[in-house]
Amino acid sequence: MSITAFQDILSGPLNRYFRISQEIGDDVATVSFLVKNAFEAELEFLKFANHSKTPNSIEQKELFKPTVDEIDCIESFKRNNCTSPYFNHLCAISEGSHALEWITAPEAHDYYMQEMIDVSKLYSKNILEEWEKTAKVHVDWVEAWNETLKQLQVYVKRHHPTGVVWAMEDKAEAIGSITAPPPSPSAGISQELTKTTQGCNSKGVQMEPASFKAPKPVTKFAPVLAIQPMDEVPVFAKNGKQWLIEYQKKNYNLLVDKTEINNTVNLFKCTDSIVTVRGKVHSITLDSCKQTTLVFDSVVSDIAVINCESVQMQEEFYIPDQYKSTITPVGLLTVAIQ
């Protein structure tokens, strides 16, 4: 029953999302193959769980690795295409796809999924603001992706309310005699990703999921090695109407100026930095930032703070022309101009 319900998501809203993505083309079409792979990898995991006894935490992490690999590919593709005209689409997909990782948060998976879905919708909102008056296909795309995430959340609540449901002990065979889920079709990301995300299934590499080849029966699980985090490259760029400020560390002179009222400013994983936004902008988003200060003049819509720690915000006040104000690591310094 639960397997059929998950397959209905793949054949229903996910298939509609995939079809519309091909219609839009470009990076939106490319990343849709990675999304399809991620859902198919999770389906294989759930099929395995449906016929297997509960594994220990290390074994479960290894079994879920194909899905994690696919999500990593999506994240890498987004990171390597930050200048794409469809960057909001890539962000919506990247954030939303993490909802598939509900399996790793058994005691709080509903909260975790809702958080990922809410972040994805923030970027979907940007898409609608940019495209709804000029290209309805993007509105259809947002609706299809949001419906996919909604149905995924409903599925988990209905069939796995307290975490992954494994087969009963008396009906399951020993782990060592059951074939584990196939490896991720997009496994083996290259050290340096190109625009087509070399090492993952994407445009210019391999458009369809790799054919399934059943691996040898699993008799022993090796410990999962910790993945070393990559050194992220700081980003400070304007992409159309969107300002992108990412992975900044100990940078106290980040100035966003010459803004327009329809601009959005997005801060992502900035640490111990100060960002000043001059002029009136539509909205500002701080995502996964730590010890970061935001100084701004005016915002039309709202300021969203997501998964942040120790961030400060200050609305700039009027300073007469004969004075000069400078942002320093310890605060705002105003001096008289001689």
Secondary structure, DSSP 4 states (H G I P E B T S, - for coil): -HHHHHHHHHHTHHHHHHHHHHHH-HHHHHHHHHHHHHHHHHHHHHHHHTTBPPP-HHHHHHHHHHHHHHHHHHHHHHHTTTT-TTHHHHHHHHHHHGGGGGGG-TTSHHHHHHHHHHHHHHHHHHHHHHHTTT-HHHHHHHHHHHHHHHHHHHHHHHH-TTS--PPPTTTPBPGGGSPPPPPPTT----SS--TT-TTSS-TTT-SSPPPP-PPPPP---PPPPPPPPP-PPPEEEEETTEEEEES-BS---EEE-S--TT-EEEEES-BS-EEEEEEEESEEEEES-BS-EEEEEEESS-EEEES-BS-EEEE-----TTEEEEEETTEEEEEE--
